[in-house]
Amino acid sequence: MQKLSFPTYDFRFKSRENKICIFDVIRKKFVVLQPEEWVRQHVIHYLIYEKRYPKSLINVEKQLAINSIKKRYDVVVFKNDGSIHTLVECKAPEIRITQRTFDQIARYNMKLNADYLMVTNGMEHFYCKMDYEAEKYHFLEHIPDFSR
């Protein structure tokens, strides 16, 4: 897999049925290594090791229903009260981040109401703070570090 614009992390790999798998420390299992999964695993490690979010507050690839259509978010970081701090949308490195990507995370966030959004393809990262009163988001340099 290609080098991404994240710090370098130690990942666990194994081969299963002629496919390379990477260990997901949140789901506690090996998952097939695809380009988007490579980005997702870097995001998870970034949140844990750079931003200091506890693993217990991070959730990966859960289903949600939007207008009766089943979708899956990539990564969610919860606050201690159970509300959502950050919603992350991951794309494979070769996928350009476009308005369509922001529209997708905005649709998910209409259901989830996160304080922060992160969109990444592993090479480019966009961070936003939601402003629900003004019904818009503000771009940031990064998402905040974990604080109790």
BADOKE-504174 format. One line per 4 residues: their letters; for each residue x, y, z of N, C-alpha, C, CB. Coordinates in nm, 3 decimals. Glycine has a CB too. Layout:
% residues N
a) X,Y,Z,X,Y,Z,X,Y,Z,X,Y,Z ~ ...
% end
This chain:
% residues 148
mqkl) 0.084,-0.119,0.000,0.000,0.000,0.000,0.089,0.125,0.000,-0.096,0.000,0.123 ~ 0.034,0.230,-0.054,0.113,0.352,-0.068,0.127,0.427,0.064,0.050,0.442,-0.171 ~ 0.230,0.508,0.072,0.254,0.594,0.188,0.148,0.704,0.187,0.399,0.654,0.185 ~ 0.086,0.726,0.303,-0.017,0.828,0.318,0.039,0.947,0.394,-0.142,0.771,0.389
sfpt) -0.031,1.058,0.393,0.017,1.176,0.465,-0.033,1.174,0.610,-0.030,1.305,0.394 ~ 0.002,1.068,0.677,-0.018,1.047,0.820,0.117,1.006,0.877,-0.129,0.939,0.850 ~ 0.134,1.014,1.008,0.255,0.955,1.065,0.261,0.805,1.033,0.260,0.979,1.219 ~ 0.378,0.747,1.047,0.395,0.603,1.024,0.353,0.528,1.150,0.542,0.568,0.986
ydfr) 0.273,0.425,1.133,0.225,0.344,1.246,0.263,0.198,1.225,0.071,0.358,1.263 ~ 0.271,0.125,1.335,0.296,-0.020,1.329,0.162,-0.091,1.320,0.377,-0.069,1.454 ~ 0.139,-0.155,1.209,0.016,-0.231,1.188,0.047,-0.380,1.190,-0.052,-0.191,1.055 ~ -0.051,-0.459,1.226,-0.038,-0.605,1.220,-0.108,-0.652,1.093,-0.099,-0.674,1.348
fksr) -0.041,-0.739,1.020,-0.094,-0.794,0.896,-0.094,-0.946,0.903,-0.013,-0.746,0.774 ~ -0.180,-1.007,0.824,-0.174,-1.151,0.804,-0.238,-1.181,0.669,-0.246,-1.229,0.919 ~ -0.207,-1.298,0.618,-0.264,-1.342,0.492,-0.375,-1.441,0.522,-0.156,-1.405,0.399 ~ -0.490,-1.422,0.455,-0.603,-1.512,0.473,-0.667,-1.533,0.337,-0.706,-1.455,0.577
enki) -0.674,-1.658,0.292,-0.733,-1.692,0.162,-0.674,-1.607,0.050,-0.886,-1.672,0.167 ~ -0.541,-1.597,0.050,-0.465,-1.521,-0.051,-0.497,-1.372,-0.052,-0.492,-1.577,-0.187 ~ -0.546,-1.321,0.060,-0.571,-1.178,0.073,-0.495,-1.127,0.195,-0.724,-1.148,0.085 ~ -0.440,-1.008,0.182,-0.372,-0.945,0.295,-0.478,-0.881,0.384,-0.267,-0.839,0.248
cifd) -0.467,-0.904,0.514,-0.559,-0.846,0.611,-0.481,-0.761,0.710,-0.638,-0.957,0.686 ~ -0.546,-0.659,0.761,-0.488,-0.568,0.860,-0.572,-0.576,0.987,-0.480,-0.421,0.806 ~ -0.504,-0.571,1.102,-0.577,-0.580,1.229,-0.637,-0.446,1.265,-0.484,-0.629,1.342 ~ -0.767,-0.445,1.291,-0.839,-0.325,1.333,-0.847,-0.329,1.486,-0.983,-0.318,1.267
virk) -0.781,-0.234,1.552,-0.775,-0.232,1.699,-0.909,-0.195,1.762,-0.667,-0.135,1.745 ~ -1.000,-0.139,1.686,-1.133,-0.104,1.738,-1.227,-0.224,1.725,-1.191,0.019,1.664 ~ -1.234,-0.281,1.608,-1.322,-0.397,1.586,-1.260,-0.525,1.642,-1.350,-0.414,1.437 ~ -1.131,-0.519,1.676,-1.057,-0.632,1.734,-1.061,-0.755,1.643,-1.113,-0.668,1.871
kfvv) -1.036,-0.730,1.514,-1.031,-0.841,1.419,-0.952,-0.798,1.296,-1.173,-0.887,1.379 ~ -0.907,-0.896,1.219,-0.841,-0.869,1.093,-0.946,-0.845,0.986,-0.747,-0.986,1.053 ~ -0.923,-0.742,0.905,-1.013,-0.709,0.795,-0.932,-0.703,0.667,-1.088,-0.574,0.821 ~ -0.996,-0.733,0.554,-0.927,-0.734,0.426,-0.872,-0.594,0.396,-1.022,-0.781,0.312
lqpe) -0.747,-0.590,0.356,-0.681,-0.463,0.330,-0.712,-0.416,0.189,-0.529,-0.477,0.349 ~ -0.799,-0.316,0.182,-0.833,-0.247,0.058,-0.781,-0.104,0.072,-0.990,-0.250,0.029 ~ -0.772,-0.028,-0.037,-0.721,0.109,-0.025,-0.798,0.196,0.076,-0.727,0.176,-0.161 ~ -0.931,0.189,0.076,-1.007,0.268,0.173,-0.981,0.222,0.316,-1.157,0.260,0.142
ewvr) -0.966,0.091,0.334,-0.937,0.037,0.468,-0.800,0.084,0.517,-0.942,-0.117,0.467 ~ -0.704,0.095,0.427,-0.571,0.146,0.459,-0.584,0.289,0.516,-0.478,0.145,0.332 ~ -0.666,0.370,0.453,-0.690,0.507,0.501,-0.762,0.502,0.637,-0.773,0.588,0.398 ~ -0.865,0.420,0.647,-0.943,0.410,0.772,-0.853,0.369,0.890,-1.058,0.308,0.757
qhvi) -0.765,0.274,0.868,-0.676,0.230,0.976,-0.578,0.340,1.017,-0.598,0.104,0.934 ~ -0.532,0.418,0.921,-0.447,0.533,0.955,-0.526,0.636,1.036,-0.390,0.597,0.826 ~ -0.650,0.661,0.998,-0.734,0.756,1.073,-0.750,0.709,1.217,-0.872,0.772,1.005 ~ -0.781,0.581,1.234,-0.799,0.526,1.369,-0.673,0.548,1.452,-0.834,0.375,1.362
hyli) -0.558,0.515,1.397,-0.432,0.531,1.470,-0.402,0.679,1.495,-0.316,0.467,1.392 ~ -0.433,0.764,1.400,-0.415,0.908,1.417,-0.500,0.958,1.536,-0.455,0.984,1.286 ~ -0.625,0.915,1.541,-0.714,0.957,1.650,-0.664,0.908,1.785,-0.855,0.907,1.625 ~ -0.613,0.785,1.789,-0.566,0.726,1.915,-0.430,0.783,1.956,-0.555,0.573,1.900
yekr) -0.334,0.784,1.865,-0.196,0.815,1.903,-0.158,0.962,1.889,-0.102,0.733,1.820 ~ -0.221,1.035,1.799,-0.188,1.177,1.784,-0.287,1.264,1.863,-0.188,1.218,1.635 ~ -0.415,1.230,1.851,-0.519,1.313,1.914,-0.559,1.262,2.052,-0.642,1.318,1.824 ~ -0.512,1.145,2.089,-0.530,1.087,2.224,-0.674,1.051,2.259,-0.479,1.184,2.325
ypks) -0.755,1.016,2.159,-0.891,0.971,2.189,-0.886,0.827,2.237,-0.983,0.984,2.064 ~ -0.958,0.797,2.345,-0.960,0.658,2.394,-1.027,0.565,2.293,-1.033,0.649,2.530 ~ -0.974,0.445,2.281,-1.034,0.345,2.190,-1.181,0.323,2.223,-0.957,0.212,2.199 ~ -1.214,0.331,2.351,-1.352,0.304,2.394,-1.453,0.404,2.338,-1.360,0.304,2.545
linv) -1.405,0.521,2.290,-1.495,0.622,2.235,-1.500,0.620,2.082,-1.453,0.760,2.284 ~ -1.426,0.528,2.021,-1.418,0.522,1.875,-1.501,0.405,1.824,-1.271,0.510,1.827 ~ -1.577,0.429,1.719,-1.662,0.327,1.659,-1.634,0.324,1.509,-1.814,0.353,1.688 ~ -1.633,0.206,1.450,-1.594,0.190,1.309,-1.701,0.115,1.232,-1.460,0.116,1.298
ekql) -1.733,0.168,1.113,-1.821,0.102,1.015,-1.949,0.046,1.074,-1.747,-0.008,0.949 ~ -2.032,0.134,1.122,-2.163,0.093,1.171,-2.270,0.142,1.074,-2.189,0.148,1.314 ~ -2.377,0.068,1.071,-2.486,0.099,0.978,-2.578,0.207,1.035,-2.567,-0.028,0.947 ~ -2.628,0.292,0.947,-2.731,0.387,0.984,-2.829,0.396,0.868,-2.671,0.528,1.018
ains) -2.953,0.433,0.898,-3.056,0.444,0.794,-3.079,0.592,0.765,-3.189,0.374,0.839 ~ -3.069,0.626,0.637,-3.097,0.762,0.592,-3.208,0.753,0.487,-2.968,0.833,0.533 ~ -3.324,0.809,0.521,-3.442,0.799,0.432,-3.469,0.654,0.391,-3.421,0.886,0.306 ~ -3.466,0.565,0.488,-3.491,0.421,0.469,-3.382,0.350,0.390,-3.623,0.402,0.400
ikkr) -3.273,0.418,0.359,-3.162,0.355,0.287,-3.051,0.327,0.386,-3.111,0.447,0.170 ~ -3.002,0.203,0.383,-2.896,0.165,0.476,-2.760,0.214,0.425,-2.894,0.012,0.495 ~ -2.689,0.285,0.510,-2.555,0.337,0.481,-2.463,0.295,0.594,-2.556,0.493,0.464 ~ -2.331,0.311,0.573,-2.235,0.282,0.678,-2.140,0.400,0.691,-2.157,0.151,0.647
ydvv) -2.123,0.447,0.813,-2.021,0.549,0.833,-1.887,0.483,0.853,-2.057,0.640,0.954 ~ -1.780,0.556,0.830,-1.646,0.501,0.844,-1.599,0.500,0.988,-1.548,0.579,0.759 ~ -1.591,0.617,1.049,-1.543,0.628,1.187,-1.624,0.735,1.259,-1.390,0.662,1.192 ~ -1.660,0.706,1.383,-1.725,0.803,1.470,-1.649,0.805,1.601,-1.877,0.768,1.493
vfkn) -1.629,0.926,1.654,-1.571,0.943,1.787,-1.681,1.000,1.875,-1.444,1.036,1.786 ~ -1.711,0.929,1.982,-1.816,0.972,2.074,-1.758,1.060,2.184,-1.887,0.850,2.136 ~ -1.845,1.138,2.244,-1.811,1.210,2.367,-1.853,1.119,2.483,-1.882,1.353,2.375 ~ -1.809,1.153,2.602,-1.842,1.070,2.719,-1.992,1.060,2.743,-1.776,1.126,2.843
dgsi) -2.070,1.160,2.701,-2.214,1.157,2.723,-2.290,1.079,2.615,-2.267,1.299,2.729 ~ -2.215,1.021,2.519,-2.278,0.940,2.413,-2.311,1.017,2.287,-2.402,0.879,2.466 ~ -2.302,1.150,2.291,-2.322,1.227,2.169,-2.195,1.216,2.083,-2.355,1.377,2.201 ~ -2.205,1.262,1.961,-2.094,1.240,1.867,-2.005,1.363,1.857,-2.149,1.204,1.728
htlv) -1.878,1.340,1.881,-1.777,1.444,1.873,-1.734,1.463,1.728,-1.655,1.410,1.961 ~ -1.692,1.354,1.662,-1.636,1.363,1.527,-1.690,1.251,1.439,-1.483,1.358,1.531 ~ -1.727,1.287,1.318,-1.767,1.192,1.214,-1.660,1.198,1.105,-1.911,1.225,1.157 ~ -1.609,1.081,1.066,-1.502,1.075,0.966,-1.548,0.998,0.843,-1.375,1.009,1.026
ecka) -1.523,1.056,0.727,-1.549,0.989,0.599,-1.414,0.962,0.533,-1.641,1.076,0.506 ~ -1.388,0.835,0.503,-1.262,0.794,0.441,-1.287,0.753,0.296,-1.197,0.677,0.519 ~ -1.197,0.793,0.211,-1.197,0.752,0.071,-1.062,0.690,0.040,-1.228,0.873,-0.024 ~ -1.057,0.609,-0.064,-0.931,0.552,-0.109,-0.841,0.665,-0.160,-0.954,0.444,-0.219
peir) -0.709,0.648,-0.153,-0.617,0.755,-0.194,-0.638,0.806,-0.337,-0.477,0.708,-0.180 ~ -0.683,0.720,-0.425,-0.701,0.764,-0.565,-0.832,0.839,-0.589,-0.694,0.645,-0.657 ~ -0.918,0.843,-0.488,-1.047,0.913,-0.500,-1.028,1.059,-0.459,-1.157,0.844,-0.411 ~ -1.063,1.150,-0.550,-1.053,1.293,-0.519,-1.162,1.332,-0.421,-1.063,1.378,-0.647
itqr) -1.128,1.421,-0.330,-1.226,1.477,-0.238,-1.298,1.591,-0.313,-1.159,1.529,-0.103 ~ -1.428,1.575,-0.330,-1.506,1.674,-0.406,-1.624,1.720,-0.322,-1.555,1.613,-0.541 ~ -1.703,1.807,-0.379,-1.826,1.853,-0.313,-1.917,1.734,-0.284,-1.899,1.958,-0.400 ~ -1.915,1.637,-0.372,-1.997,1.517,-0.353,-1.960,1.443,-0.223,-1.981,1.421,-0.473
tfdq) -1.831,1.442,-0.191,-1.785,1.379,-0.067,-1.839,1.455,0.053,-1.630,1.373,-0.062 ~ -1.834,1.589,0.045,-1.888,1.670,0.155,-2.040,1.655,0.165,-1.852,1.819,0.135 ~ -2.108,1.641,0.051,-2.252,1.617,0.052,-2.284,1.485,0.122,-2.309,1.617,-0.091 ~ -2.202,1.383,0.097,-2.222,1.253,0.159,-2.209,1.262,0.311,-2.121,1.150,0.103
iary) -2.100,1.323,0.359,-2.082,1.332,0.504,-2.189,1.422,0.566,-1.941,1.384,0.539 ~ -2.233,1.523,0.493,-2.339,1.611,0.544,-2.470,1.534,0.561,-2.360,1.731,0.449 ~ -2.501,1.445,0.464,-2.623,1.362,0.477,-2.613,1.273,0.600,-2.643,1.274,0.349 ~ -2.499,1.209,0.620,-2.479,1.124,0.739,-2.493,1.208,0.865,-2.340,1.055,0.735
nmkl) -2.437,1.328,0.861,-2.437,1.410,0.981,-2.575,1.466,1.014,-2.339,1.523,0.966 ~ -2.664,1.474,0.917,-2.801,1.516,0.947,-2.865,1.419,1.046,-2.886,1.524,0.817 ~ -2.821,1.296,1.041,-2.871,1.192,1.132,-2.790,1.187,1.262,-2.868,1.055,1.062 ~ -2.658,1.214,1.253,-2.569,1.192,1.367,-2.537,1.316,1.450,-2.442,1.134,1.317
nady) -2.542,1.435,1.389,-2.519,1.561,1.460,-2.384,1.569,1.532,-2.628,1.581,1.560 ~ -2.278,1.540,1.459,-2.143,1.549,1.515,-2.101,1.695,1.531,-2.042,1.476,1.425 ~ -2.012,1.718,1.626,-1.955,1.853,1.644,-1.851,1.885,1.536,-1.891,1.865,1.784 ~ -1.777,1.781,1.494,-1.669,1.798,1.397,-1.682,1.695,1.286,-1.530,1.787,1.465
lmvt) -1.635,1.732,1.167,-1.631,1.641,1.053,-1.487,1.633,1.004,-1.727,1.688,0.939 ~ -1.449,1.515,0.959,-1.319,1.495,0.896,-1.341,1.416,0.769,-1.218,1.422,0.992 ~ -1.286,1.465,0.658,-1.293,1.397,0.530,-1.149,1.377,0.483,-1.378,1.478,0.424 ~ -1.115,1.253,0.447,-0.978,1.226,0.405,-0.972,1.114,0.302,-0.892,1.190,0.525
ngme) -0.874,1.125,0.214,-0.839,1.014,0.124,-0.698,0.966,0.157,-0.849,1.058,-0.026 ~ -0.650,1.005,0.273,-0.517,0.966,0.317,-0.408,1.060,0.271,-0.487,0.828,0.269 ~ -0.435,1.134,0.165,-0.338,1.229,0.112,-0.379,1.373,0.146,-0.325,1.211,-0.041 ~ -0.508,1.398,0.139,-0.564,1.528,0.175,-0.660,1.507,0.292,-0.637,1.596,0.054
hfyc) -0.659,1.601,0.385,-0.747,1.593,0.502,-0.820,1.726,0.515,-0.666,1.559,0.632 ~ -0.950,1.718,0.539,-1.030,1.837,0.563,-1.101,1.821,0.696,-1.132,1.861,0.447 ~ -1.097,1.925,0.776,-1.157,1.924,0.909,-1.255,2.041,0.918,-1.049,1.933,1.022 ~ -1.371,2.015,0.976,-1.473,2.119,0.989,-1.534,2.114,1.128,-1.583,2.102,0.881
kmdy) -1.571,2.230,1.178,-1.650,2.241,1.300,-1.790,2.283,1.257,-1.587,2.345,1.403 ~ -1.888,2.211,1.306,-2.026,2.240,1.269,-2.077,2.362,1.345,-2.115,2.118,1.298 ~ -2.156,2.442,1.277,-2.226,2.556,1.336,-2.373,2.535,1.303,-2.171,2.697,1.281 ~ -2.443,2.469,1.395,-2.582,2.432,1.369,-2.675,2.553,1.368,-2.629,2.333,1.473
eaek) -2.643,2.655,1.446,-2.727,2.775,1.447,-2.726,2.843,1.311,-2.679,2.872,1.555 ~ -2.608,2.858,1.253,-2.596,2.925,1.123,-2.613,2.827,1.006,-2.460,2.993,1.112 ~ -2.630,2.698,1.037,-2.647,2.593,0.936,-2.532,2.590,0.835,-2.779,2.612,0.863 ~ -2.409,2.589,0.888,-2.292,2.578,0.802,-2.178,2.516,0.881,-2.251,2.716,0.745
yhfl) -2.066,2.497,0.814,-1.947,2.447,0.885,-1.829,2.537,0.855,-1.915,2.301,0.845 ~ -1.735,2.537,0.949,-1.615,2.620,0.939,-1.495,2.527,0.925,-1.599,2.713,1.063 ~ -1.413,2.551,0.824,-1.293,2.470,0.806,-1.190,2.502,0.913,-1.234,2.492,0.666 ~ -1.121,2.398,0.958,-1.018,2.408,1.061,-0.886,2.352,1.009,-1.061,2.333,1.190
ehip) -0.778,2.382,1.079,-0.647,2.324,1.047,-0.641,2.177,1.088,-0.534,2.403,1.119 ~ -0.712,2.141,1.195,-0.715,2.004,1.246,-0.832,1.991,1.343,-0.579,1.965,1.315 ~ -0.864,1.870,1.383,-0.966,1.852,1.486,-0.895,1.863,1.621,-1.040,1.713,1.470 ~ -0.972,1.901,1.725,-0.907,1.918,1.856,-0.859,1.786,1.915,-1.002,1.985,1.953
dfsr) -0.759,1.797,2.001,-0.714,1.682,2.077,-0.823,1.642,2.176,-0.580,1.712,2.150 ~ -0.815,1.519,2.223,-0.912,1.471,2.323,-0.897,1.551,2.452,-0.893,1.320,2.350 ~ -1.010,1.586,2.510,-1.010,1.646,2.645,-1.133,1.595,2.717,-1.009,1.803,2.641 ~ -1.119,1.575,2.844,-1.232,1.521,2.924,-1.334,1.626,2.950,-1.182,1.464,3.056
% end
